[in-house]
Amino acid sequence: MADSISLSTEERDFLLKALAEGERRYLAALESVSEAMALQRHDEASWCILECAEHVATAEGQMLRMWQKMAAPGSTQRDKDQLVRDNMVARHRKSQAPDPSRPKGRFATLGEAREKFVNNRRATVEHLQQTTEDLRSKTVPHPLAGTVDGYQLFLIMALHPARHAEQIEEITATLAGTADKVS
């Protein structure tokens, strides 16, 4: 049976802080990436940094629209909050991005992808700040996490960019290591 307690002020504040921290961490990872480096692949099977950035920007907007258009009355177990946290930060658990958020060349530059992410994140934060709806009393089907309540969806949105910040840092380090070996 799902826990029907509504979203608390503390939970909303936590989400807002987590969204800000996820954005900060992600943008910091992009800061030292040049446009040329953003297009380099460290291997054929991996995304380049621009593709990662496209995915993050696209997924952010898609998840907010999903909430705005598809949220329906329902609830989930609160213990799913911890599962979301664990799965979002575990980079060793590889996931296949849902097709709508896979890179498709939507942005020509890293700067464009970054700007789109910032605009989408701003819309996410504004929605969370302004909404009066109980995020715990509505659910949406997430393509990877299954049915999640609003709190869990916004938690995914908060943690998702930080997960990819780590991926970008890994790519950057690998490319720098490769560049050192070539020089």
C-alpha positions as CSV (number, residue, x, y, z in Angstrom):
1,M,0.0,0.0,0.0
2,A,1.4,3.4,-0.9
3,D,2.1,6.0,1.6
4,S,-0.4,8.8,1.1
5,I,1.3,11.6,3.1
6,S,1.6,14.7,1.0
7,L,4.8,16.4,-0.1
8,S,6.2,18.4,2.8
9,T,7.9,21.8,2.7
10,E,11.1,20.1,3.6
11,E,10.8,17.7,0.6
12,R,10.1,20.7,-1.8
13,D,13.1,22.6,-0.4
14,F,15.3,19.5,-0.7
15,L,14.2,19.1,-4.4
16,L,15.0,22.8,-5.1
17,K,18.4,22.5,-3.5
18,A,19.1,19.2,-5.4
19,L,18.0,20.8,-8.7
20,A,20.4,23.7,-8.1
21,E,23.3,21.4,-7.1
22,G,22.7,19.1,-10.1
23,E,22.8,22.1,-12.4
24,R,25.9,23.5,-10.7
25,R,27.7,20.2,-10.9
26,Y,26.8,19.7,-14.6
27,L,27.7,23.2,-15.7
28,A,31.0,22.9,-13.9
29,A,31.8,19.7,-15.8
30,L,31.1,21.5,-19.1
31,E,33.1,24.6,-18.2
32,S,36.5,23.4,-19.4
33,V,35.3,21.5,-22.5
34,S,36.1,23.2,-25.8
35,E,33.8,23.0,-28.8
36,A,36.4,20.8,-30.5
37,M,36.8,18.5,-27.5
38,A,33.0,18.2,-27.3
39,L,33.0,16.5,-30.7
40,Q,35.7,13.9,-29.9
41,R,34.9,10.3,-29.0
42,H,37.1,8.3,-26.8
43,D,35.8,5.1,-28.5
44,E,33.3,4.3,-31.3
45,A,30.7,2.9,-28.9
46,S,30.5,6.0,-26.7
47,W,28.8,9.3,-26.9
48,C,30.9,12.4,-27.4
49,I,30.4,15.3,-24.9
50,L,28.1,17.2,-27.2
51,E,25.8,14.1,-27.5
52,C,25.8,13.8,-23.7
53,A,24.9,17.5,-23.4
54,E,22.1,17.1,-26.0
55,H,20.7,14.1,-24.1
56,V,20.7,16.0,-20.7
57,A,19.1,19.1,-22.2
58,T,16.5,17.1,-24.1
59,A,15.6,14.7,-21.2
60,E,15.1,17.7,-18.8
61,G,12.5,19.2,-21.1
62,Q,10.9,15.9,-21.8
63,M,10.5,15.0,-18.2
64,L,8.9,18.3,-17.3
65,R,6.5,18.1,-20.2
66,M,5.7,14.5,-19.2
67,W,4.8,15.7,-15.7
68,Q,2.7,18.6,-17.0
69,K,0.8,16.5,-19.6
70,M,0.6,13.0,-18.2
71,A,0.5,13.2,-14.4
72,A,-2.5,11.3,-13.1
73,P,-3.9,10.6,-9.6
74,G,-1.9,7.9,-7.9
75,S,0.9,7.2,-5.5
76,T,4.0,5.1,-5.1
77,Q,5.9,3.7,-2.2
78,R,8.2,6.2,-0.5
79,D,11.0,3.6,-0.4
80,K,11.3,4.1,-4.2
81,D,12.9,7.5,-3.4
82,Q,16.0,5.7,-2.2
83,L,16.0,3.4,-5.3
84,V,15.9,6.5,-7.5
85,R,18.8,8.0,-5.6
86,D,20.9,4.8,-5.8
87,N,20.2,4.2,-9.5
88,M,20.9,7.8,-10.6
89,V,24.3,8.1,-8.9
90,A,25.5,4.6,-9.8
91,R,27.5,5.1,-13.0
92,H,28.5,1.5,-13.1
93,R,24.9,0.7,-13.8
94,K,24.6,1.6,-17.5
95,S,21.2,2.4,-18.9
96,Q,20.1,2.8,-22.5
97,A,18.6,6.2,-22.9
98,P,15.0,6.2,-24.1
99,D,14.7,6.9,-27.8
100,P,13.1,10.3,-27.5
101,S,16.1,11.6,-25.5
102,R,18.9,9.9,-27.5
103,P,21.2,12.3,-29.4
104,K,20.0,13.1,-32.8
105,G,22.1,16.2,-33.7
106,R,19.6,18.7,-32.3
107,F,22.5,21.1,-31.4
108,A,25.4,22.2,-33.5
109,T,27.5,23.4,-30.6
110,L,28.0,22.6,-26.9
111,G,27.0,26.2,-26.2
112,E,23.6,25.6,-27.8
113,A,23.0,22.4,-25.8
114,R,24.2,24.1,-22.6
115,E,21.8,27.1,-23.2
116,K,18.9,24.7,-23.8
117,F,19.6,22.8,-20.6
118,V,19.8,26.0,-18.6
119,N,16.4,27.2,-20.1
120,N,14.8,23.8,-19.4
121,R,16.2,23.7,-15.9
122,R,14.9,27.2,-15.2
123,A,11.4,26.0,-16.3
124,T,11.7,23.0,-14.1
125,V,12.6,25.1,-11.0
126,E,9.9,27.6,-11.8
127,H,7.3,24.9,-12.1
128,L,8.4,23.4,-8.7
129,Q,8.4,26.8,-7.0
130,Q,5.0,27.8,-8.4
131,T,3.0,24.6,-8.2
132,T,0.4,24.1,-5.5
133,E,-0.2,20.5,-6.5
134,D,0.8,17.6,-4.2
135,L,3.6,15.9,-6.1
136,R,3.1,12.8,-4.0
137,S,-0.5,12.3,-5.1
138,K,0.2,12.0,-8.8
139,T,2.3,9.6,-10.9
140,V,3.7,9.3,-14.3
141,P,5.3,6.4,-16.2
142,H,9.0,7.0,-16.5
143,P,10.6,5.0,-19.3
144,L,13.4,3.7,-17.1
145,A,12.2,4.0,-13.5
146,G,8.7,2.7,-14.0
147,T,5.8,4.5,-12.3
148,V,7.1,7.4,-10.2
149,D,5.3,10.0,-8.2
150,G,6.0,13.7,-8.8
151,Y,8.6,13.9,-6.0
152,Q,10.5,11.0,-7.5
153,L,10.3,12.4,-11.0
154,F,11.8,15.8,-9.8
155,L,14.4,13.9,-7.9
156,I,15.4,12.1,-11.1
157,M,15.5,15.4,-12.8
158,A,17.8,16.8,-10.1
159,L,20.2,13.9,-10.1
160,H,20.3,13.2,-13.9
161,P,22.7,16.1,-14.9
162,A,25.1,15.2,-12.1
163,R,25.2,11.6,-13.4
164,H,26.2,12.9,-16.8
165,A,28.6,15.4,-15.3
166,E,30.6,12.4,-14.1
167,Q,30.4,10.9,-17.5
168,I,31.6,14.1,-19.1
169,E,34.5,14.3,-16.6
170,E,35.4,10.7,-17.5
171,I,35.4,11.5,-21.2
172,T,37.4,14.6,-20.6
173,A,40.0,12.8,-18.6
174,T,40.2,10.0,-21.1
175,L,40.7,12.4,-24.0
176,A,43.3,14.4,-22.0
177,G,45.1,11.1,-21.3
178,T,45.0,10.2,-25.0
179,A,46.2,13.7,-26.0
180,D,49.1,13.3,-23.5
181,K,50.1,10.0,-25.1
182,V,50.0,11.5,-28.6
183,S,52.0,14.6,-27.8
